[in-house]
Amino acid sequence: MNNSLWDKICLALLIIGGLNWGLVGIFEFDLVAWLFGGAASILSRAVYILVAVSAVWCTTLLFRLGDHEHDGNVRTIG
């Protein structure tokens, strides 16, 4: 699997995580916990871990995009 696909998957997971945190902050409703049987369930914890790993990956994406700006080549995600 190439980096571009990983980038898209990780960005999608971060969007899901961000929307979930928005729901928690605004409505005190954890959609992931509701879907998977509580915040302590194995499936919910797996989703939380995947979102955290995606955040680490997207941190590297930020620096990789910055490197392409210095050499004159602009890389788009897509």
Secondary structure, 3 states (H helix, E strand, C coil): CCHHHHHHHHHHHHHHHHHHHHHHHHHCCCHHHHHHCCCCCHHHHHHHHHHHHHHHHHHHHHHHHHHHHHCCCCCCCC
